[in-house]
Amino acid sequence: MKILRTAQEGLSSLAANPLRTFLMMAGTVVGIAALTVIMAIGKGTESQVMRRVENFGPRAMMLVAGGGRTIGPPDSTVTTLTLDDVRAIREEILGLEIVTPQAWLAGAGLRYEAQQIKATLWGIEPEWHDAWNWHTAEGDGISHEDVATTSRVCVIGSSVKRDLFGGADPIGRTLYVNKVPLHVQGVLERRGVMGASGGDFDNRILVPITTAMRRVMNADHIGGVRIITSDADRMPEQAEQITQLMRTRHRITPPVEDDFRINSPLAIAEVVRGTSGTLTMLLAALAGLSLLVGGVVLMNIQLISVAERTAEIGLRRAVGATRRDIFIQFLTESLSVTLLGMILGSALGGGISVAIRQLTAMPIVISWEPLALSLGFALLIGTFFGVQPARRAARLHPVAALR
């Protein structure tokens, strides 16, 4: 009961000096708010990584035209990746379930009657549907016969259906891609927006790869190869085998840079985490600095408070308060300030996180972990920086203090 009464006296002292209390907790509020935002962004990034890995496929790889380490579309200026490379991979790399090529054309002009739009064109083989687990919601997909006969057929995404045909049924109608007539035979399942980048997965048109290369693009090269392995554990080994095979076929020897790249779930995860790393480090530094400054400010204001309340301390000692009582009172004040700062900082950080999620495309996930970590930091800051003022107050001699 005595300890509780001593703590209540400390809280009463804080309530009697609201400006001083606010100044002591300001740094803690900013630091905890920054910490909350950091963890929300970190959780969001982790969630985004898992979604991208799931969308990409845990057993999938992409061999893409163009070197470097970036994740993205093929380099249209690189023309060395061919259907012969695809056949070589199928024949020489063991343990692969699906190997299917993709020709790729961004911003292809689509026209139906008076409506005109632009969409991404993919030249594919029938295995593409299984490789991406993306089938038709209406009509038929691309077939082996379509590829073999260079058929003028296509499968469109739901956004193309909406923007080009409105409410009309597109199946059986003819649209034009760069003046080439194509018969619509299917509509893909809807996939929606592509992550934080805001790209529309459904704004695409699929055509037989032979039709794309010979009739639309007039090209003898492809943009990439979708590869599904039978065993995810063998993916690094198979990726290295594909790399060596492509270097041999393309006559690439060090120090010449590869004219291709292999993307995998691990590569995607690495890139996504890397893009948020700089921002996370900046916010972490801000949070750490704010907490450190807040702790120093807390300690100095508490030391000033000890000097201002010398007579109060002396009177309490004179009427029976022990050094332990004085120490507990001032330490309680420090801990109360940081705990209150933790509550306000967590609320502020949560509000900022919600605002960021509403106003930007940045991935944000709010969870309970920041609150637990903030509580730990508040107790640590309050104890570490509150001990010295509390000890100085407890060491004051009652007679000297009353003078």
C-alpha positions as CSV (number, residue, x, y, z in Angstrom):
1,M,0.0,0.0,0.0
2,K,2.9,2.4,0.8
3,I,4.4,1.8,-2.6
4,L,1.1,2.4,-4.3
5,R,0.6,5.6,-2.3
6,T,4.1,6.8,-3.3
7,A,3.4,6.0,-6.9
8,Q,0.1,8.0,-6.8
9,E,2.0,11.0,-5.4
10,G,4.3,10.8,-8.4
11,L,1.3,10.7,-10.8
12,S,-0.2,13.7,-9.0
13,S,3.0,15.7,-9.5
14,L,2.8,15.0,-13.3
15,A,-0.8,16.1,-13.5
16,A,0.1,19.3,-11.7
17,N,2.7,20.2,-14.4
18,P,1.1,19.3,-17.8
19,L,3.5,21.3,-19.9
20,R,6.6,19.7,-18.3
21,T,5.0,16.3,-18.7
22,F,4.3,16.9,-22.4
23,L,7.8,18.0,-23.0
24,M,9.1,14.9,-21.3
25,M,7.0,12.6,-23.4
26,A,7.3,14.4,-26.8
27,G,10.4,12.4,-28.0
28,T,8.9,9.1,-26.9
29,V,5.6,9.9,-28.8
30,V,7.5,10.6,-32.0
31,G,9.8,7.6,-31.6
32,I,7.0,5.1,-30.8
33,A,4.9,6.5,-33.7
34,A,7.8,6.0,-36.1
35,L,8.4,2.5,-34.7
36,T,4.7,1.7,-35.3
37,V,4.9,2.9,-38.9
38,I,8.1,1.0,-39.5
39,M,6.6,-2.3,-38.3
40,A,3.4,-1.7,-40.3
41,I,5.5,-1.2,-43.5
42,G,7.6,-4.2,-42.7
43,K,4.6,-6.4,-42.1
44,G,3.1,-5.1,-45.3
45,T,6.2,-5.8,-47.3
46,E,6.4,-9.3,-45.9
47,S,2.8,-9.8,-46.9
48,Q,3.4,-8.4,-50.4
49,V,6.4,-10.7,-50.8
50,M,4.3,-13.8,-49.9
51,R,1.5,-12.7,-52.3
52,R,4.0,-12.2,-55.1
53,V,5.6,-15.5,-54.5
54,E,2.1,-17.2,-54.4
55,N,1.1,-15.4,-57.7
56,F,4.4,-16.3,-59.3
57,G,4.3,-19.9,-58.2
58,P,6.5,-21.6,-55.7
59,R,7.7,-24.1,-58.3
60,A,8.0,-21.6,-61.1
61,M,10.9,-19.9,-62.9
62,M,11.0,-17.4,-65.7
63,L,13.8,-17.3,-68.3
64,V,13.5,-13.7,-69.6
65,A,15.3,-11.9,-72.5
66,G,17.6,-9.2,-71.2
67,G,20.4,-9.3,-68.6
68,G,20.6,-7.7,-65.2
69,R,19.0,-8.5,-61.8
70,T,15.7,-6.6,-62.2
71,I,12.3,-8.2,-62.0
72,G,10.2,-7.0,-64.9
73,P,9.2,-7.5,-68.5
74,P,11.6,-8.7,-71.2
75,D,14.0,-6.3,-72.8
76,S,12.5,-5.8,-76.3
77,T,15.9,-4.9,-77.7
78,V,17.3,-8.4,-76.9
79,T,16.5,-10.8,-79.8
80,T,18.7,-13.8,-78.9
81,L,16.1,-15.9,-77.0
82,T,14.4,-18.3,-79.5
83,L,12.1,-21.3,-79.7
84,D,15.2,-23.4,-80.3
85,D,16.4,-22.5,-76.8
86,V,13.0,-23.7,-75.5
87,R,13.4,-27.0,-77.2
88,A,17.0,-27.4,-75.8
89,I,15.7,-26.8,-72.3
90,R,13.0,-29.4,-72.7
91,E,15.5,-32.0,-74.0
92,E,18.5,-31.3,-71.8
93,I,17.2,-30.2,-68.4
94,L,15.7,-33.0,-66.3
95,G,12.9,-32.7,-63.8
96,L,10.9,-30.0,-65.5
97,E,7.1,-30.3,-65.6
98,I,6.3,-27.5,-68.0
99,V,8.5,-25.4,-70.4
100,T,6.4,-23.0,-72.4
101,P,7.5,-20.0,-74.4
102,Q,6.0,-16.5,-74.4
103,A,6.2,-13.8,-77.0
104,W,5.4,-10.4,-75.6
105,L,4.3,-7.0,-77.0
106,A,3.4,-4.1,-74.8
107,G,0.9,-1.5,-75.9
108,A,-0.6,-3.4,-78.8
109,G,-3.4,-1.5,-80.4
110,L,-6.7,-3.3,-80.2
111,R,-9.8,-2.2,-82.2
112,Y,-13.4,-3.4,-82.4
113,E,-15.7,-1.3,-84.5
114,A,-15.3,2.3,-83.2
115,Q,-13.6,1.3,-79.9
116,Q,-9.8,1.4,-79.6
117,I,-7.6,0.5,-76.6
118,K,-4.1,-0.6,-75.9
119,A,-3.3,-3.9,-74.2
120,T,-0.4,-6.3,-73.6
121,L,-0.2,-9.0,-76.2
122,W,1.1,-12.5,-75.3
123,G,1.9,-15.1,-77.8
124,I,1.5,-18.5,-76.0
125,E,1.3,-22.2,-76.3
126,P,-1.6,-24.2,-74.7
127,E,0.6,-25.1,-71.7
128,W,0.6,-21.4,-70.7
129,H,-2.8,-21.9,-69.1
130,D,-1.5,-24.6,-66.8
131,A,1.8,-22.9,-66.2
132,W,0.1,-19.8,-64.8
133,N,-2.9,-21.7,-63.5
134,W,-5.0,-19.2,-65.5
135,H,-7.8,-20.6,-67.6
136,T,-10.8,-19.2,-69.4
137,A,-14.0,-18.1,-67.6
138,E,-15.8,-18.1,-71.0
139,G,-15.2,-19.9,-74.2
140,D,-12.0,-21.8,-75.1
141,G,-8.3,-21.2,-74.5
142,I,-5.4,-21.5,-77.0
143,S,-5.1,-25.0,-78.4
144,H,-2.3,-27.0,-80.0
145,E,-4.3,-26.9,-83.3
146,D,-4.3,-23.1,-83.0
147,V,-0.6,-23.0,-82.7
148,A,0.0,-25.6,-85.5
149,T,-2.2,-23.8,-88.0
150,T,-1.2,-20.2,-87.0
151,S,-4.9,-19.5,-86.4
152,R,-6.2,-16.0,-86.2
153,V,-7.8,-16.5,-82.8
154,C,-7.4,-14.9,-79.4
155,V,-8.4,-15.0,-75.8
156,I,-8.9,-11.7,-74.0
157,G,-8.7,-10.5,-70.5
158,S,-11.8,-9.2,-68.6
159,S,-10.6,-5.6,-68.8
160,V,-10.3,-5.9,-72.6
161,K,-13.8,-7.4,-72.7
162,R,-15.2,-4.5,-70.7
163,D,-13.3,-1.7,-72.5
164,L,-13.7,-3.0,-76.0
165,F,-17.0,-4.7,-76.1
166,G,-18.9,-3.1,-73.2
167,G,-21.9,-5.3,-72.3
168,A,-21.8,-7.3,-75.5
169,D,-20.7,-11.0,-75.6
170,P,-17.3,-11.0,-77.3
171,I,-17.2,-14.7,-78.1
172,G,-17.3,-15.1,-81.8
173,R,-16.6,-11.5,-82.7
174,T,-13.6,-10.2,-84.6
175,L,-11.2,-7.6,-83.2
176,Y,-8.1,-6.2,-84.9
177,V,-4.6,-6.1,-83.4
178,N,-2.4,-3.8,-85.4
179,K,-4.7,-4.3,-88.4
180,V,-4.6,-8.2,-88.0
181,P,-8.1,-9.6,-87.6
182,L,-8.5,-12.1,-84.7
183,H,-11.5,-14.2,-83.8
184,V,-12.3,-14.0,-80.0
185,Q,-12.8,-17.6,-78.7
186,G,-12.4,-17.1,-75.0
187,V,-12.3,-14.7,-72.0
188,L,-9.7,-15.3,-69.2
189,E,-10.6,-15.5,-65.5
190,R,-10.3,-12.2,-63.7
191,R,-7.1,-11.6,-61.8
192,G,-7.3,-7.9,-60.9
193,V,-4.6,-5.3,-60.1
194,M,-1.0,-6.3,-60.0
195,G,0.2,-5.5,-56.5
196,A,1.5,-2.1,-55.5
197,S,2.5,-1.1,-59.0
198,G,-1.1,-0.8,-60.0
199,G,-0.8,-2.7,-63.3
200,D,-3.9,-4.4,-64.6
201,F,-3.5,-8.2,-65.1
202,D,-6.7,-8.4,-67.1
203,N,-5.7,-5.8,-69.7
204,R,-4.2,-8.5,-72.0
205,I,-4.8,-10.5,-75.1
206,L,-3.5,-14.0,-75.7
207,V,-2.9,-15.4,-79.2
208,P,-1.1,-18.5,-80.5
209,I,2.6,-18.0,-80.3
210,T,3.0,-18.7,-84.1
211,T,0.4,-16.2,-84.9
212,A,2.0,-13.6,-82.6
213,M,5.5,-14.1,-84.1
214,R,4.5,-14.4,-87.8
215,R,1.4,-12.3,-88.3
216,V,1.5,-9.6,-85.5
217,M,5.1,-9.0,-84.4
218,N,7.0,-10.3,-87.5
219,A,9.7,-11.6,-85.2
220,D,11.8,-14.8,-84.8
221,H,12.5,-14.3,-81.1
222,I,10.5,-14.6,-77.9
223,G,10.4,-12.6,-74.7
224,G,10.6,-15.4,-72.1
225,V,10.0,-18.9,-71.0
226,R,7.7,-20.0,-68.2
227,I,9.2,-23.1,-66.4
228,I,7.6,-25.2,-63.8
229,T,9.8,-27.7,-62.0
230,S,8.6,-31.0,-60.6
231,D,10.6,-30.4,-57.3
232,A,11.0,-27.0,-55.8
233,D,14.1,-28.1,-53.9
234,R,15.9,-28.7,-57.2
235,M,15.1,-25.2,-58.5
236,P,18.5,-23.6,-57.7
237,E,20.3,-26.6,-59.4
238,Q,18.0,-26.4,-62.4
239,A,18.4,-22.7,-62.7
240,E,22.2,-23.1,-62.8
241,Q,21.9,-25.8,-65.4
242,I,19.6,-23.5,-67.6
243,T,22.1,-20.6,-67.1
244,Q,25.0,-22.7,-68.3
245,L,23.0,-24.1,-71.2
246,M,22.0,-20.6,-72.4
247,R,25.5,-19.3,-72.1
248,T,26.7,-22.1,-74.3
249,R,24.0,-21.7,-76.9
250,H,24.4,-17.9,-76.9
251,R,28.2,-18.1,-76.9
252,I,28.6,-16.0,-73.8
253,T,31.9,-16.2,-71.8
254,P,33.1,-14.0,-69.0
255,P,33.3,-11.1,-68.7
256,V,30.5,-10.7,-71.2
257,E,27.2,-10.1,-69.4
258,D,24.4,-12.6,-69.8
259,D,21.7,-11.6,-72.3
260,F,19.0,-13.3,-70.2
261,R,18.0,-13.6,-66.6
262,I,16.2,-16.2,-64.5
263,N,13.6,-15.1,-62.1
264,S,12.4,-17.3,-59.2
265,P,10.3,-16.8,-56.1
266,L,13.5,-16.2,-54.1
267,A,14.7,-13.5,-56.5
268,I,11.3,-11.8,-56.4
269,A,11.3,-11.9,-52.6
270,E,14.9,-10.4,-52.5
271,V,13.9,-7.6,-54.9
272,V,10.7,-6.7,-53.1
273,R,12.5,-6.6,-49.7
274,G,15.3,-4.6,-51.1
275,T,13.0,-1.9,-52.5
276,S,11.7,-1.2,-49.0
277,G,15.0,-1.6,-47.2
278,T,16.2,2.0,-47.6
279,L,12.9,3.5,-46.3
280,T,12.8,1.0,-43.4
281,M,16.4,1.9,-42.4
282,L,15.6,5.6,-42.6
283,L,12.5,5.3,-40.4
284,A,14.4,3.0,-38.0
285,A,17.1,5.6,-37.6
286,L,14.4,8.2,-37.0
287,A,12.7,6.1,-34.4
288,G,15.9,5.3,-32.6
289,L,17.1,8.9,-32.6
290,S,13.7,10.1,-31.4
291,L,13.6,7.6,-28.6
292,L,17.2,8.5,-27.6
293,V,16.5,12.2,-27.7
294,G,13.3,11.6,-25.8
295,G,15.1,9.7,-23.1
296,V,17.7,12.4,-22.7
297,V,15.1,15.2,-22.6
298,L,13.2,13.1,-20.0
299,M,16.3,12.7,-17.8
300,N,17.2,16.4,-18.0
301,I,13.8,17.7,-17.2
302,Q,13.6,15.3,-14.4
303,L,16.9,16.5,-13.0
304,I,15.6,20.1,-13.3
305,S,12.4,19.0,-11.5
306,V,14.5,17.5,-8.7
307,A,16.3,20.8,-8.3
308,E,12.9,22.7,-8.3
309,R,11.3,20.3,-5.8
310,T,14.2,20.2,-3.3
311,A,12.0,21.7,-0.5
312,E,9.2,19.2,-1.3
313,I,11.7,16.3,-1.1
314,G,13.2,17.6,2.2
315,L,9.7,18.0,3.7
316,R,8.8,14.4,2.8
317,R,12.0,13.1,4.2
318,A,11.5,15.1,7.4
319,V,8.0,13.6,8.0
320,G,9.2,10.0,7.5
321,A,9.7,9.2,3.8
322,T,12.7,7.0,3.1
323,R,15.1,7.2,0.3
324,R,13.4,4.3,-1.3
325,D,10.1,6.2,-1.2
326,I,11.6,9.2,-3.0
327,F,13.3,6.9,-5.5
328,I,10.1,5.1,-6.3
329,Q,8.1,8.4,-6.7
330,F,10.5,9.9,-9.2
331,L,11.0,6.6,-11.1
332,T,7.2,6.2,-11.2
333,E,7.0,9.7,-12.8
334,S,9.5,8.7,-15.5
335,L,7.8,5.4,-16.3
336,S,4.4,7.1,-16.3
337,V,5.6,9.6,-18.8
338,T,7.1,7.0,-21.2
339,L,4.0,4.7,-20.9
340,L,1.7,7.6,-21.7
341,G,4.0,8.6,-24.5
342,M,3.8,4.9,-25.7
343,I,0.0,5.0,-25.8
344,L,-0.1,8.4,-27.6
345,G,2.7,7.3,-30.0
346,S,1.1,4.0,-30.8
347,A,-2.2,5.8,-31.5
348,L,-0.4,8.4,-33.7
349,G,1.6,5.7,-35.5
350,G,-1.6,3.7,-36.1
351,G,-3.3,6.7,-37.5
352,I,-0.4,7.5,-39.8
353,S,-0.2,3.9,-41.0
354,V,-3.9,3.9,-41.9
355,A,-3.5,7.3,-43.7
356,I,-0.6,5.9,-45.7
357,R,-2.6,2.8,-46.6
358,Q,-5.5,5.0,-47.8
359,L,-3.5,7.6,-49.7
360,T,-0.7,5.5,-51.3
361,A,0.0,2.1,-52.8
362,M,2.5,1.3,-50.1
363,P,1.8,-2.1,-48.4
364,I,0.7,-1.6,-44.8
365,V,-0.3,-4.2,-42.3
366,I,-1.3,-3.2,-38.7
367,S,-0.7,-5.8,-36.1
368,W,-0.3,-6.2,-32.3
369,E,3.5,-6.6,-32.4
370,P,4.3,-2.8,-32.5
371,L,2.3,-2.4,-29.3
372,A,4.2,-5.1,-27.5
373,L,7.5,-3.7,-28.7
374,S,6.5,-0.2,-27.9
375,L,5.7,-1.2,-24.4
376,G,9.1,-2.8,-24.0
377,F,10.8,0.3,-25.3
378,A,8.7,2.6,-23.0
379,L,9.7,0.6,-19.9
380,L,13.3,0.5,-21.0
381,I,13.5,4.2,-21.7
382,G,11.6,5.2,-18.6
383,T,13.8,3.0,-16.4
384,F,17.2,3.7,-18.0
385,F,16.8,7.5,-18.2
386,G,14.7,7.8,-15.0
387,V,17.1,6.1,-12.6
388,Q,19.6,8.9,-12.4
389,P,17.1,11.7,-11.5
390,A,15.4,9.3,-9.0
391,R,18.7,8.4,-7.4
392,R,19.7,12.1,-7.1
393,A,16.4,13.0,-5.5
394,A,16.7,10.0,-3.1
395,R,20.2,11.1,-2.1
396,L,19.2,14.6,-1.0
397,H,19.8,15.1,2.8
398,P,16.5,16.2,4.4
399,V,18.2,19.0,6.4
400,A,20.1,20.4,3.4
401,A,17.0,20.1,1.3
402,L,14.9,22.2,3.7
403,R,17.4,25.0,3.7
